[in-house]
């Protein structure tokens, strides 16, 4: 069977070819933006080809040069791009082996490959990929018949190969923000205070008094300040903010900052799962958990460049996909996709859907109106917080029914949330352009089995053996621009579900670990939980309400992916202090152990920050928390020691790890805090005020 991404890009030479200088050209459609994916996918290719890892040249991502694999999202690069590369390289290997056998007059089964060279009976034949390249036509579709290597034959996969993307980053050569092109002009865009606001007037003379050499571009409510230097553009922008008058600015109710407000907004209902339980004598327990709107909080603001020359638009971006960016730019500018080239560069990350799509569109709109010179747009911190999409708020009401043996047998998750992909394929600049209308509600996305996909339902059901489960999702008309944040609804749902499992264990007087194991028949899941318990010293957990707590949580990502258990040790008085974090993970075939651990650890630290610190505040025209003072995140000094162990690393299937540790660590921290206090905090973030409230209410 041909993997989906290879079937969508069905020419072998789009994926792999051999260059005259002894290099192997490898191309794939996944963006490297800090997750180490380029290195891992190259390892897969090197192993399947039996070519030296050092000989690989990964093609820089640009439209036309790489396969179109859509967006790099959902922790799916290893799971979906990996099989495509493996299959393509296996086909190439088989084709070249047949060509070598023909040259040598032997059976292909008699040949082996080492470091790209063909051996017969363990001896060199004088043939290699490069000497045969002229005889093998790779401009062909795959057959799907070439056998893949079994895990025991893999040699490069499983090694800590050094990251291909790090040298340029470490020496300041990789980042899009530093790209300097001949004749470059710097621009800032004066954002509408809110989407429906219209520009009444701009005192251009006041702007020019601040910066003499400024090109002021006004198109409807789209206002750009174009200067020779970034510093001048920043001064012009500050002056324009003071000199602009707007009409139709909304007044955002600050109470919408709290997830409880979701219940007051219009919504659409979607029910799934088992029928509602009828009357019974079973014990019923309910609890409600919330997560607020979250910012992506990228350490650096987004940037983009564009140049329009001779009818061709070139865009430089650090977003999640060059082909989707081309489609977005074509829709907004009216150009044909063939007239647009998109080139990827490194930036401050774009996990989920932050502002990375927006500055390139800003730059493209300016470049088309000012053809010739390259235009660079870098957002300010206030833009990044105020206008990039935010992660949706969520409210989760959970109901459990227990049988006579105190086993969980019926589970309902009722969820309120705004769309997790609502801003996909849009740009904030669109609302400022002439003729703007509110975009229609996106069509529902269906899974291969015909079921409805919703980011709000990811991991809505705990990963245990439960006889009957159901979900009821209320999808809210979002009050602000919300879209994907790392793990979508999965992290919040796991926080709620795994906190609830602890509460059920407490209600029936059982140890939380033993309660979980009693509901879990999957041997891989049991192995992960058991290993985590040994790592964190669960047997010596100690009594509750001492100010020190140890908590754990477990999850199988989306019910089919990596299996993860996390534990947290905390101290709590007026605030929560993380003392240690642990993670045990069965991610199947591990391509690069160091990279896998980095993904897990990064997710754990990000989730710890969400749990303890982060909340978008609304007010005024929209987002009110637009500085680091308004939106604190976990500091480097607050990050505890993190211990990670990988299990079952030579399984036949590799699983994505970028989104799997957030939910379990959020719940582990919540359970540890409850153990430390003897009282539970169900609403994130777990601030000083919520500690006091939990202690007062019990």
Buried (B, 14 or more C-beta within 10 A) or exposed (E): EBBBBBBBBBBBBBBBBBEEEEBBBBBBBBBBBBBBBBBBBBBBBBBBBBBBBEBBBBBEBBBEBBBBBBBBBBBBBBBBBBBBBBBBBBBBBBBBBBBBBEBBEBEBEEBBBEBBBBBBEEEEBEBBBBBBBEEBEBEEEBEEEBEBBEBEEBEBBBBEBEBBBEEEEEEEEBBBBEBEBEEBBBBBBBBBBBBBBEBEEBBBEEBBEBBEEBBBBEBEBBBBBBBBEBEBBBBBBBBBBEBBEBEBBBEBEEEBBBBBBBEEBEBEEBEBBBEEBEEEEEBEBEBBBBBBBBBBBBEBBBBBBBBBEEEEBBBBBBBBBBBBBBBBBBBBBEBEBEBBBBBBBBBBBBBBBBBBBBBBBBBBBBBBBBEEBBBBBBBBBBBBBBBBBBBBBBBBBBBBBBBEEBBBBBBBBBBBBBBBBBBBBBBBBBBBBEEBEEEEEEEEEEEEEEEEEBBBBBBBBBBBEBEBBBBBBBBBEBBBBBBBBBBBBBBBBBBBBBBBBBBBBBEBEBBBBEBBBBBBEBEBBBBBBBBBBEBBBBEEBEEBEEEBBBBBBBBBBBEEBBBBBBBBBBBBEEEBEBBBBBBBBBBBBBBBBBBBBBBBBBBBBBBBBBBBBBBBBBBBBBBBBBEEEBBBBBEEEBBBEBBBBBBBBEBEEBBBBBBBBBBBBBBBBBBBBBBBBBBBBBBBBBBEEBBEEBBEEE
